[in-house]
């Protein structure tokens, strides 16, 4: 990784951190940048997962007060979240480089679609009349989401929030805090597996982690000045452009 790559990856990480702080979807900036800088797709994906850990941790910590009284939910949803994460990590580690490159454009388009509907999902969940639904209904979908989260991850938060918001009888803010905790668990479990069994580009991890933390601070300061939709559509445009490149190679 030369100086040019450090600068490009660092800039992408700062942008991703700011986007995550305001709109979400920052990994759709960092992952394509890592691949463009010569990092193999699977290694880039795993490295990105490890580098995202500080962001997930800080987001969960910031919303910890909203987790009060949700112990039963956590205990019910966490086991399958971890199992799904292990399964997704295992699938990724046993996917060939060629096969992953073939599926990447579809994953990017899927993640971009999730990001595109994120605002509508939030508005729908915020405005719906909440009934009493069994949390059991969320257990299997959360496990499936965890598999996807460990395998690729972009858009995981949108999926989890839609699942939780549809079944739990609580405010959207508290559902979002639970989503953050489950996302942290899924990301951490996958990251531990990758670190233990696969090569991780640690210099890249350091650059992405540091840049995303700086970007998170910047994003927090600019949150009231920049429209969330603008940043969301930037991430969507980047992911679709990269997907188009991959599709052209197929």
VOGU-3710 file (C-alpha; in Angstrom, 3 decimals, decimal comma):
1> xxxxxxxxxx> 0,000/0,000/0,000  1,734/3,141/-1,227  1,119/6,736/-0,165  -1,474/7,323/-2,899  -3,489/4,329/-1,752  -3,251/5,448/1,884  -4,613/8,862/0,932  -7,433/7,409/-1,192  -8,451/4,841/1,412  -8,189/7,399/4,203
11> xxxxxxxxxx> -10,346/9,886/2,307  -12,918/7,181/1,552  -12,954/6,159/5,220  -13,537/9,755/6,357  -16,374/10,083/3,839  -17,807/6,728/4,952  -17,654/7,741/8,602  -19,510/10,961/7,867  -22,106/9,131/5,782  -22,616/6,528/8,508
21> xxxxxxxxxx> -23,101/9,260/11,095  -25,799/10,962/9,027  -27,390/8,472/6,657  -25,727/5,043/6,835  -24,203/3,019/4,005  -20,585/4,070/4,447  -19,263/0,600/3,644  -20,519/1,139/0,096  -17,758/3,751/-0,132  -14,905/1,932/1,610
31> xxxxxxxxxx> -15,344/-1,506/0,015  -15,158/-0,308/-3,612  -12,200/1,922/-2,725  -10,270/-0,994/-1,228  -10,933/-3,088/-4,327  -9,914/-0,187/-6,592  -6,643/0,093/-4,656  -5,799/-3,504/-5,443  -7,070/-5,329/-2,368  -8,657/-8,656/-3,429
41> xxxxxxxxxx> -12,448/-8,543/-3,085  -12,792/-11,159/-0,335  -9,864/-9,737/1,647  -11,311/-6,252/1,185  -14,676/-7,445/2,489  -13,158/-9,133/5,554  -10,840/-6,205/6,213  -13,772/-3,826/5,937  -15,707/-5,893/8,484  -12,854/-5,737/10,992
51> xxxxxxxxxx> -12,310/-2,012/10,414  -15,991/-1,242/11,013  -15,895/-2,572/14,596  -15,064/0,788/16,285  -17,983/2,455/14,516  -20,452/-0,234/15,599  -19,113/-0,102/19,156  -19,362/3,675/19,465  -22,870/3,725/17,952  -24,065/1,072/20,396
61> xxxxxxxxxx> -22,452/2,839/23,348  -24,073/6,131/22,358  -27,521/4,497/22,462  -26,977/2,291/25,516  -29,597/4,118/27,600  -32,289/3,023/25,134  -31,422/-0,620/25,787  -32,720/-0,424/29,360  -35,519/-2,949/29,860  -34,696/-4,861/26,657
71> xxxxxxxxxx> -32,736/-7,672/28,295  -35,305/-10,342/27,360  -35,238/-9,255/23,717  -31,458/-9,311/23,635  -31,275/-12,784/25,195  -33,815/-14,124/22,716  -32,340/-12,587/19,560  -28,623/-12,700/20,316  -28,010/-16,488/20,058  -29,371/-16,823/16,512
81> xxxxxxxxxx> -27,665/-13,559/15,559  -24,318/-15,042/16,573  -25,117/-18,372/14,912  -26,079/-16,591/11,706  -22,917/-14,516/11,845  -20,790/-17,643/12,205  -22,617/-19,229/9,270  -22,167/-16,143/7,084  -18,470/-15,915/7,957  -18,014/-19,625/7,179
91> xxxxxxxxxx> -19,764/-19,255/3,823  -17,568/-16,277/2,906  -14,369/-18,095/3,868  -15,392/-21,037/1,685  -16,365/-18,889/-1,295  -13,797/-18,786/-4,075  -12,431/-15,443/-5,174  -14,021/-15,886/-8,612  -17,432/-16,796/-7,180  -17,363/-13,827/-4,796
101> xxxxxxxxxx> -16,475/-11,434/-7,605  -19,439/-12,794/-9,561  -21,862/-12,240/-6,677  -20,452/-8,844/-5,594  -22,360/-6,754/-8,190  -25,659/-8,333/-7,103  -24,818/-7,674/-3,447  -23,951/-4,060/-4,268  -27,228/-3,545/-6,107  -29,124/-5,183/-3,228
111> xxxxxxxxxx> -27,372/-2,977/-0,665  -28,010/0,120/-2,783  -31,710/-0,792/-2,995  -31,860/-1,180/0,796  -30,245/2,213/1,224  -32,680/3,753/-1,260  -35,710/2,601/0,739  -34,176/3,322/4,145  -36,005/6,621/4,551  -39,342/5,076/3,626
121> xxxxxxxxxx> -38,790/2,205/6,051  -38,085/4,629/8,879  -41,110/6,778/8,072  -43,366/3,740/7,838  -42,164/2,295/11,131  -42,374/5,664/12,864  -45,954/6,233/11,722  -47,463/2,761/12,056  -49,716/1,730/14,904  -47,823/-0,817/16,931
131> xxxxxxxxxx> -49,557/-3,934/18,110  -48,451/-6,778/20,309  -46,484/-9,306/18,295  -44,460/-12,246/19,481  -40,722/-11,668/19,343  -40,446/-15,247/18,104  -41,527/-13,921/14,715  -38,308/-11,902/14,540  -35,911/-14,655/15,608  -35,494/-16,528/12,313
141> xxxxxxxxxx> -35,474/-13,379/10,112  -32,795/-11,863/12,358  -30,743/-15,040/12,005  -31,004/-14,890/8,207  -30,077/-11,199/8,297  -27,034/-12,106/10,398  -25,858/-14,535/7,711  -26,030/-11,738/5,162  -24,409/-9,304/7,610  -21,357/-11,488/8,108
151> xxxxxxxxxx> -21,108/-12,375/4,430  -21,306/-8,822/3,076  -22,947/-6,485/5,578  -23,904/-3,352/3,648  -27,525/-2,500/4,443  -27,728/-4,838/7,438  -29,061/-2,073/9,667  -32,000/-1,406/7,336  -32,952/-5,090/7,342  -32,733/-5,437/11,122
161> xxxxxxxxxx> -34,662/-2,243/11,792  -37,455/-3,339/9,441  -37,686/-6,716/11,201  -37,625/-5,307/14,728  -39,937/-2,409/13,949  -42,514/-4,780/12,527  -42,766/-7,046/15,567  -41,765/-5,299/18,790  -44,191/-3,086/20,657  -41,914/-0,155/21,430
171> xxxxxxxxxx> -40,645/3,162/20,089  -38,554/3,376/16,939  -35,688/4,859/18,968  -35,524/1,814/21,226  -35,863/-0,526/18,251  -32,943/1,295/16,645  -30,818/0,834/19,784  -31,559/-2,900/19,735  -30,653/-2,952/16,046  -27,301/-1,324/16,867
181> xxxxxxxxxx> -26,522/-3,924/19,537  -27,383/-6,836/17,239  -25,339/-5,266/14,423  -22,386/-4,939/16,806  -22,697/-8,597/17,836  -22,934/-9,808/14,230  -20,012/-7,652/13,093  -17,823/-8,564/16,087  -18,444/-12,292/15,743  -17,592/-12,233/12,034
191> xxxxxxxxxx> -14,541/-10,037/12,628  -13,164/-12,453/15,257  -13,565/-15,376/12,862  -11,837/-13,509/10,034  -8,958/-12,408/12,252  -8,515/-15,952/13,563  -8,639/-17,832/10,272  -7,927/-15,488/7,374  -5,287/-12,888/6,485  -6,350/-9,349/7,318
201> xxxxxxxxxx> -4,658/-6,284/5,854  -3,939/-4,582/9,186  -2,473/-1,358/7,753  -5,703/-0,935/5,792  -7,741/-1,698/8,919  -5,859/1,043/10,788  -6,411/3,595/8,018  -10,113/2,780/7,593  -10,810/2,678/11,330  -9,042/5,976/11,992
211> xxxxxxxxxx> -10,587/7,670/8,979  -14,104/6,483/9,816  -13,789/7,737/13,386  -12,702/11,162/12,116  -15,493/11,106/9,583  -17,981/10,201/12,287  -17,025/13,290/14,262  -17,254/15,462/11,141  -20,581/13,921/10,224  -21,928/14,585/13,687
221> xxxxxxxxxx> -20,999/18,252/13,396  -22,456/18,579/9,898  -25,587/16,529/10,514  -27,796/19,604/10,739  -26,285/21,222/7,645  -26,240/18,398/5,103  -29,352/16,640/3,898  -29,290/12,940/4,709  -30,736/12,112/1,294  -27,777/13,724/-0,508
231> xxxxxxxxxx> -25,215/11,535/1,237  -27,396/8,454/0,876  -27,647/8,925/-2,877  -23,893/9,491/-3,166  -23,322/6,083/-1,572  -25,968/4,544/-3,827  -24,404/6,079/-6,946  -20,936/4,798/-6,027  -22,193/1,278/-5,330  -24,159/1,126/-8,584
241> xxxxxxxxxx> -21,187/2,421/-10,574  -18,924/-0,246/-9,098  -21,615/-2,880/-9,667  -21,752/-1,835/-13,324  -18,000/-2,390/-13,620  -18,312/-5,865/-12,108  -21,251/-6,714/-14,369  -19,160/-5,663/-17,375  -16,479/-8,149/-16,335  -18,884/-11,111/-16,083
//
